[in-house]
Amino acid sequence: MLEGKGVIEDTDMPVKMQIQAMRLASQALDVYDVLDYRSIAAHIKKEFDKKYGGGWQCVVGSKFGCYFTHTKGTFIYFTLETLNFLIFKGATSP
C-alpha cells in the first residue's frame, strides 16, 4: 500500500464508503502504473459495482473537468499521491 495520505476535497458518501474508495485507489496504484489512469479507474469502478451494485463511474487523472448528476450519498472527490479521483453513481436528471 502507498504511504501517502489521501485528501478528500468533497463528498456526500457515508464514511465507510469513503474509506473503501480510498483503499481501492491505493490498491490500484500499487497494481498499475501511476500513468495508467484507465486501468486504475476500471479497477475502482469494477470493485464498486461488485460491492454496491452497478452504475458506478470513476474518473482518474491529474487535471480534468466534469459536470454530472449523481445519486445522493454516492459521490467522492479526493486526491491521493499526484492523482485526483472522482467516484459517483450516476442518476437521471429530474
N, C-alpha and C positions, 0 to 999 in steps of 0.2 A: 504494500500500500504506500501511496505517496505520503510524505510527511507534511506537505503544505496544507494550510488550513483554508477551507472554503469560506467565502464571504457571501451571505445571502443579501442580494440587492432588493428583492421584492418577492412576496409570496402570499398566498392565501391557503396554502396546504396545511393540513394538520402536521404537528411536529414530527410524529413517527414517519410520515411520508417524506418530509423534508430530509430526514436522516437517511432514509432509503435512497433518495435521489442523489445525495452527495456521496454516499457509499458506492453506488453503482458508477458514478462518474469517476471516482478514484480507481475503482477496479478496471474500468475501461481504459483509463490512462496507463495502467500497469500492463495491459494486454496489447494495446495498439500504439503505434507511433503517434506522437503528440500532434502531428500534422494530418493524420488520417481522420479528419472530422467526421466523414460519412460513416466509417465503421464504429467510431465512438458513439455517435448519435444512434445508430442502428442497435447497438448493444443495449443502450439505456432504454430505448423505445420498446424493444422486444421483451425486456425484463418487466417493464411497467405493464405492458399488455398482458403478460402471463399472470402477474400478481394482482392487478387491479382491473382487468378486463380490457377489451380492445378500444381503439380510438385515440391512443396517446400520440403526441407529436414531440419531437426533440430536435432542437437546433443547437449546434455546437460551432464555435468559431471565435476569432479574436475581435472581429468587427462585423456587425450585421444590424439591420433594422427590421422591424416587423410590426404587423398590425393584425390582430386576431381576436376571435371570440372564444372564450373558454368556459367550461363547466365550473361553477363555483366550487372552490375548495381543491382545485387541481392544478394550480399554477405556481411555478417557482422559477426565479431567475437568479442565478448565482455565478460567482467566479471561483475557479479552482485552478491553481497554478497560473498559467498565462491565458487560459481559455474561459469564455463565457458559455453558460449552459442555460437554455430555456426549455422547460418541460411543461406541457399542459395537455389536458384532454379537451379536444375540440367540442364545440357546441354550435347549435344552429342559432342564427340571429332571430330575435323575436319579430 
